[in-house]
Amino acid sequence: MRRYLAAAAAVFAAGWLVSLVAVVRAAHRDAAAPADAIVVLGAAQYNGRPSPVFRARLDHAAALFRRGLAPRLLVTGGVGTGDTVSEAVVGRRYLVAGGTDTSAVVAIGTGRSTEPSLQAAAAWIRAHGGRRAILVSDDFHMLRLSITARRLGLVPLGSPARASPIAANRRLEVAYLLAESFKAPVAFLVTR
């Protein structure tokens, strides 16, 4: 029995190590290329102002848009507990105030986590005849986003927001990378 437990532990450890390496590799790769839309994953907002993490994502997406990589910017994120406005609406307002054309920015405020947000964005992209999406979030999130997006019928092009405060804090970033090394395989198994 001990031998089986040791073998199972070794298999689990090897699988986890493969997952961690995949998460770290995806975190360090920017695959931004021409696409049908840029999808910004929501993050916290405070009284109508994007948090520093959300602002970094929005600024990165705006820079990609200015490069002409996609004709639309989709901002995701629902209404958090105690909030009166969605992250998507706050993000849209921020981008428009920063000079992005109003008609190019779409707020998709139906999801409060990764999968529902991506489902809504994927539905919008497919309804408009597209499949290719630049996904903007923090670096640690890139592998799970890509897995989920593929399962939803998108061609994902991950582009991490390198200016995020999370990326600037090495200890915090490592903690997020470790957490994602468990979440990414789960996303692979359970995403519809």
C-alpha positions in Angstrom: 0.0 0.0 0.0 2.8 2.4 0.9 4.4 1.8 -2.5 1.1 2.7 -4.3 0.8 5.9 -2.2 4.4 6.8 -3.0 3.8 6.2 -6.7 0.6 8.2 -6.7 2.4 11.1 -4.9 5.2 11.0 -7.5 2.7 11.1 -10.3 0.8 14.0 -8.7 4.1 15.9 -8.1 5.2 15.4 -11.7 1.8 16.5 -13.0 1.9 19.6 -10.8 5.4 20.4 -11.9 4.4 20.2 -15.6 1.5 22.5 -14.9 3.7 25.0 -13.1 6.1 25.1 -16.0 3.3 25.6 -18.4 1.8 28.5 -16.3 5.2 30.2 -16.1 5.9 29.8 -19.8 2.5 31.2 -20.7 3.0 34.1 -18.3 6.2 35.1 -20.1 4.8 34.9 -23.7 3.1 37.8 -25.4 1.3 36.5 -28.5 -0.5 39.7 -29.5 -1.2 39.6 -33.2 -4.0 40.8 -35.5 -7.4 39.7 -34.1 -11.1 40.2 -34.2 -11.2 41.7 -30.7 -9.2 42.5 -27.7 -10.8 41.1 -24.5 -9.9 42.7 -21.2 -10.6 40.6 -18.2 -12.1 42.7 -15.4 -10.6 43.3 -12.0 -11.7 45.3 -9.0 -13.1 48.8 -9.3 -13.5 51.3 -6.5 -16.5 53.7 -6.7 -16.3 53.9 -10.4 -12.5 54.0 -10.7 -10.5 51.0 -11.8 -8.1 49.4 -9.3 -4.4 49.7 -10.2 -4.5 46.1 -11.5 -7.5 46.8 -13.7 -6.0 50.1 -14.8 -2.8 48.2 -15.9 -4.9 45.8 -18.0 -6.9 48.6 -19.5 -3.8 50.6 -20.4 -2.2 47.6 -22.0 -5.3 46.9 -24.0 -5.5 50.5 -25.2 -1.9 50.3 -26.4 -2.7 47.2 -28.3 -5.7 48.9 -29.8 -3.7 51.9 -30.8 -1.3 49.5 -32.6 -4.3 48.5 -34.8 -4.3 44.9 -33.7 -8.1 44.7 -33.5 -11.2 46.8 -34.3 -12.9 46.3 -31.0 -12.1 46.4 -27.3 -14.3 44.2 -25.1 -14.2 44.9 -21.4 -15.6 42.2 -19.1 -16.5 42.1 -15.5 -19.8 42.1 -13.6 -21.1 43.9 -10.6 -19.3 43.0 -7.4 -20.8 42.7 -4.0 -21.7 46.1 -2.7 -21.0 47.8 -6.1 -23.6 49.6 -8.2 -21.8 49.5 -11.5 -20.0 46.7 -13.3 -16.3 46.4 -13.8 -17.0 46.4 -17.6 -18.8 49.8 -17.5 -16.0 51.3 -15.3 -13.4 49.9 -17.7 -15.3 51.3 -20.8 -15.6 54.7 -19.2 -11.8 54.7 -18.4 -10.9 53.8 -22.0 -13.2 56.4 -23.5 -11.9 59.1 -21.1 -8.4 58.1 -22.2 -9.2 58.8 -25.9 -10.4 55.5 -27.2 -13.2 55.8 -29.7 -16.5 55.3 -28.0 -17.8 53.0 -30.8 -14.8 50.7 -30.5 -15.3 49.8 -26.8 -17.9 47.3 -25.7 -18.8 46.7 -22.0 -19.7 43.1 -21.3 -20.8 43.1 -17.7 -22.4 39.7 -17.3 -19.6 37.6 -15.7 -18.1 37.8 -12.2 -15.3 35.3 -12.9 -13.1 34.1 -15.7 -15.3 31.5 -17.4 -18.6 33.4 -17.5 -16.8 36.6 -18.6 -15.1 34.7 -21.5 -18.3 32.9 -22.4 -20.0 36.3 -22.9 -17.0 37.7 -24.8 -16.8 34.6 -27.0 -20.5 34.8 -27.8 -20.1 38.5 -28.8 -17.0 37.7 -31.0 -18.7 34.8 -32.7 -21.9 36.8 -33.3 -19.8 39.3 -35.1 -18.2 36.7 -37.4 -14.9 36.4 -35.5 -12.8 33.8 -33.6 -9.4 35.4 -32.9 -9.1 37.3 -29.6 -6.2 39.0 -27.8 -6.7 38.2 -24.1 -5.5 40.8 -21.7 -5.0 40.1 -18.0 -2.2 39.6 -15.6 0.6 37.3 -16.6 -0.2 34.5 -14.2 -3.7 34.2 -15.7 -2.6 33.6 -19.3 -2.6 29.8 -19.5 -6.0 29.3 -17.8 -7.5 32.1 -20.1 -6.2 30.3 -23.2 -7.5 26.9 -22.1 -10.9 28.4 -21.4 -11.0 30.5 -24.6 -10.1 27.4 -26.7 -12.9 25.4 -25.2 -15.3 28.2 -26.0 -14.3 28.2 -29.7 -11.9 31.1 -29.7 -8.3 31.3 -31.1 -6.6 32.9 -28.0 -3.7 35.3 -28.2 -2.5 36.0 -24.7 -1.0 39.4 -24.0 -0.2 40.0 -20.3 -0.3 43.4 -18.7 3.3 43.6 -17.6 2.8 46.9 -15.7 0.4 45.3 -13.2 1.3 45.9 -9.6 1.1 42.1 -9.1 4.0 41.6 -11.6 6.0 44.3 -9.7 5.7 42.4 -6.4 7.8 39.2 -6.9 6.4 37.4 -3.8 2.8 38.1 -4.8 3.4 37.1 -8.4 4.9 33.8 -7.3 1.9 33.1 -5.1 -0.5 33.7 -8.0 1.7 31.5 -10.3 1.5 28.7 -7.8 -2.2 29.1 -7.4 -2.7 29.0 -11.2 -0.6 25.8 -11.4 -3.6 24.1 -9.7 -6.4 26.1 -11.4 -5.2 25.6 -15.0 -5.6 21.8 -15.0 -9.0 22.2 -13.4 -10.0 24.6 -16.1 -8.8 22.1 -18.7 -11.0 19.4 -17.1 -14.2 21.3 -16.3 -14.6 24.1 -18.8 -17.7 23.4 -20.9 
